[in-house]
């Protein structure tokens, strides 16, 4: 998955881009969205890394499912969603049980499924699994939830004593749909796994709850389990309690008629002790807490007073002595200096000739101290010629 989610929408009409932008507002996330009108541009954008491609079903020269299948085969890490209109042909990828890597959502589609698919693609998960699962935070109906109505254990015990006397059972006990033992009568043998029996029978009340809607009315049931060591009869006392009657493995079938007669009468007596709550099934809806998005905000700090930063001060060491500048060597004066000897007086007339254009030619023709006439290059070197 890329660090910053990048989503590409391929739709000449621009409808896919508008649907994506609306979903991003609800998700409150930021991503890079590239909206392109042609398949070629979409392929170029996919080469630059992407998390999700949302394509329209009807394109200029191809259809969305063909492009989706090609992208899913070559780039399996990219999630692909195809948005179809009502009049577009049906596609096998629309079926929930389809094995296609991409999904086809037909308008009007479920907005929650569309948002789940976008969020899954940005997190690198399967878009198909996302649209099939309920959204995080959706209400989950738990049929087994709710309070079990209370009952007077002592009064139920007297009912079970009469029932045991009528049917001659080894043991009788009343349990709840949550697997709790309310009261018991009789002495079951040590080999009877009573706790396991209670926990195994408890879920059968949920089946009775479903059958109540099928057969109608106030449901009551009688079940018989014929075993080698034990025979067990189970009667429902409302929607929350069970009466278990345990016999030796050879005696259960012989007492079927007595259990059906006296057992049903005992179940009615227990229901009367429970009251109206015996047939009230409370459906509890639990809502999962949505994931908390944590965003870091940088808040500027406002100071009541201006912040003063102390400047470093220069420290002068007065004990240090300044170094004296080195003395320049003194030159001895030249005695009896005669400048005429150095430069001569015969040069003064020639200085004026340097600035006289008419005398330049004559000066160039004069011999230079026995060296002959000046050449053209020599005259340029001494500045007589430009």
N, C-alpha and C positions, 0 to 999 in steps of 0.2 A: 504494500500500500504506500502511495506517495505521501510525503509529509503534508502538503497542502492539497486537499482533494480537488481534482480537475474533472469537470463534467462537460461532455459534448452533447449538444442537442442537434439532431439532423431532421429538419422539417421545413420544407419550402414555405409552408403557411405561417410558421412561427408559433404554432399552438403549443408544441412541446416545450419551447423555451418559456412561454408564459406559465405553463403548469409547473415547470421546475422552479421558477422564481417564487411562485406562491408557496410551494412546499418548503423552500429554503427559509422563507419568512417564518413559517410555523416552527421549523426546526431550530431557528435562531443560530444558524451556523454560517460561516463564511467559506467560500470556495471560489475556484477559478471556473467561470462559466464561458464556454465558447459555443456560439450559436452559428451553425453553418447551414446553407441551403442545398448543397450537393454532396453526393457520395464521395467524390474525389477529394473535396476539402476535408471531409470527415476522416478519410484514411490518412491524410497528411497530419491532421491534428492528433490522431491516435498514435502516430510514431513519436510524438513528443510526450508520451506518458499520459495516462488517463485512468480514472477510477470507474467511470460510468459513461455509457453511451445510451441516450434516449432517442429513439428513431420513430418517425411516423410510419404507419403501415404502407400508405401510398406515397411513393416517391416518383421522381421524373421518369427514370428508366428501369428501376428495380423496385422491389417491395421490401418492407422492413424486415420480415422474417428471413429473407435470403441474406441480407446484410448482417443480421444478428447471428445467424448460423456461422457465417464466415468469420466474423470477429471472435465469436466464442471458441471456434476451433483454433485460430491462430493466436489469440490473446486471451487465454482462459482467466487471467487475473482481472480482466475488465468485465464489470457487470453490464448487462444489456437489457433494456426494457423497450418493448415495442408498444406504442399507443395506437389502437385501432378504433375506427369509427363504427357506428352501428351497421352501416351498409358494406363494410369491408368483409371479404371472405373469411370464413372461420379457419382457424389454424390449430394444429394438434398441441402447440405449446400453451394454448389457453387452458387445457385441462389441468387440474391440480396434480393428478398423478403422472403427468408428462415427465419424461426424463431429460427434456431439453435444458441446456444450461441457461438459456434466456427465458424471459416471460413475456406474454402478450396480455395486456390489459385493455379491455374493450370499454369504451365510453357508453354509459356513465359508470366508471370504475370506482372502487372503494378508495376514497382519499387516504384512509389510514394505511391500507396495504401499499399504496404508492409511496407514502412517506417512509414506511418501514423498509421498502426496497431501496430507496435512495440512501437512507441511513446505513443500511447493511453494506451497500457498495462502497460508501466512503470509509467504512471500517474494515473493508476487505473480506466481508462475509458473503454468503450466497444470497442472491436476490430472490431465488425461488423459495428457499427455506424461510426467508423473511416474510413473504406475503402469505405463507401458509400458517405461520405462528401468530398468535394474538399479540398485539402490541404490548410492550412493557407498561404496566400500569392499568391495563384493561381489567374490567371486573371479571372475577373468576367465581363461578357458581359452585359451591361446595355443598352437595346434597347431604352429606353426613354431619354437617355442622348443626349447631343449635343445641339448646339445653334439653336434657332428658327430664321429663316431668317427674316431680318427686312422688313417692308412694310410701304409705305406712308399712314398714317391714313387719311389724308385729301382726297387723291385720292380715297381710298377705300370708304370713306364716300359718295362721289358723286356717286359711283357705287351702293351703297346700297339705296340711295335716288331714283334712277331710278327704282331699283328692287321693292322697296316698292310701287311706283306709278303703276308699271305694275301688281303686284299681289294683291294689296290692303291689305297688312298684317298689323296687329296691331303693331308689332315691329320686327326689324331685327337687328342683331348684329353679328360681326365677333370676334371669339375667337381663341386662340392658343391651341396646345396640352398640354401646361403646365397650362391651366386654366386661362389665362389672357385675359381680355377684350381689344380688339384693338379699336373698335369704334362701335357705335350703332345709329340706327335711329328709330323714332317712340316713342310712349309713352305707355309702358306696364303698366298694372294695378298694384296697390300696393300689390295685393294678389299673383302675380307671383314671385316665389322665383328664381330670376335671377341668383344669385351667386350659388345656389345649382344646378340649371340647367346647368350652364357652367362647374362646377366641375364634374358633372355626365357624361356629354358628352365628356369631354376631353380624357378619356382612349379609346374611340371608334376609335381614330386615330391609335392606336397601332394595333387594329384588321385589319384596312385597310392596314397597312404596311405588315401584314402577307398575306392578300388576294392578294396583288400586285404580290407576287411571284407565286400565284396559277393561277390567270386569265391572268397575263402578261400585258405588256404595262403600260401606265400611268393611274393609277387607279382613278376613280371618282365614287362617290356613292351618293345615295339619300335615306334617311330614313324618315319614317313618324311615329309619335307617336300620336295616336288618344286618347284623354282624354275627360272627361266630362266638365272640365272647360276650358282647352286649347288644341289646336292641334299644334304640333310642327313638322316642316320639318327641316332636317339637311342635308346640302350638303357639301361635302369635297372640299376644294380649295387647292389641292396639298396634301402633307403628313404632313403639320404642322398647317393648319388652317381649321376652320369650319364656315359655314354660317348658322345661326339659324333664321328661319322664324316662328313667333308666330302668331297664329290665335285664335279667340274665339272658344270655344269647338264645336260650330255648323257649323263653316264656313270652316274648314280645308279641308274636303273631297270635297267640291264644287270647290276648287281652286287647285286641284291636277294637272290638266293639265297645268295651268298657271305657277305653281311653277316648273314643269318639264321643261317647255320651257324657261321661262325667268330666272329661277334660275340657270340652267346650263350655260346660257350665262353669267350671272353675275359671276359665279365661274371661268369661263375662263378668264374674265376680271381681276379678282383678281389675278389669277395665272400669268397673263401677267405683273401685277404690281410687283409681288414678284420676278419674274425672274426664272433663272435656279435652284435657291436654293429651289424652291417649291417642287421638287421631289428628292432632295438630302438628304438622311437620314444618318447622321453621327453616326456610332457605336463607342461608347467610351468604351475602356477597362480600368477598374480601377483595380489596383493591390494593394491588401492589404499589409500593411507593415508587414514583418515577425517579429515574436517575437524575441526580443534581448536576447541572452543568456549572462548572466553576471557571470563571473568567477572571483573569488578573487585570485590575484597573490601576493605573499609575496616577495618583492624585498629587497635583503640585502642592508643595508646602508653602503656606503663606506665613511669613514672619511678622510679628508685631513691630519689631524694630529692625532697621537695616543691619545687615550682617557686616561687621567690621573685621577685616583680616589684617592683623598687625604686620607691618613691614619690617624687614630686617634692617637694623641700623649698622652703619659702618663704625668700626672701632679703630681709633687712631692710637697707635703705640707711640707715646711721646718720648719714651726712653730710647727709641731707635734714632741713631744719628744719620742725617742725610749724607750720602756719598758725594764727595766733591768731584766735579767734572775734571777729566784728565787735561793737563796743561798741554797746549799745542807747542810743538817744538819751535823755538825762536830762530829765525834765519839771520845770519850775520849780514850786516849791511855791506854793500859793494862800494868801496872807496873810489873816488875819481871816476864815476860813471859818466861816459860820453855817449849819448844817444846817436850822434852823427856818425860815430864810428860803426854802430850797429846797422843803421839804416842808410846812411849816406845822404848827401844833399842833392845828388844828381838825379834822384827819383822824383822830386817834386814836380818838374815840368811834365813828366810822363803821366802823373796822376790825372792832370787835366785832359790829356789826350784820350784817356779811357772813356770819357763822357762826350767826346767830340766825334760825331759820325764821320766827318771828313778826314780825320787823322787816323781812324782805325785801319784803313787800308795801308797807309804808309808805315804804321807801326807793325803791321803783320809782315811787311816786306823786309824789315830790318833784321839783320842777323842777331841771333840770340847768343851773345857771348861765344862766338866762334863755332856755333852749332848749325849755322845756315838758316834758311827760311823756315818759318813755321808751316807745318802741314795742316791740312784741313781738319784732321782729327785733333791735333794739338790745339788749334785755335778754338775748337768747341770745348776742349777740356778746360782751358783757362777762362772760358766765358766770353771770348771775343765774338764768337758766332753763336747764334741761337741753335 
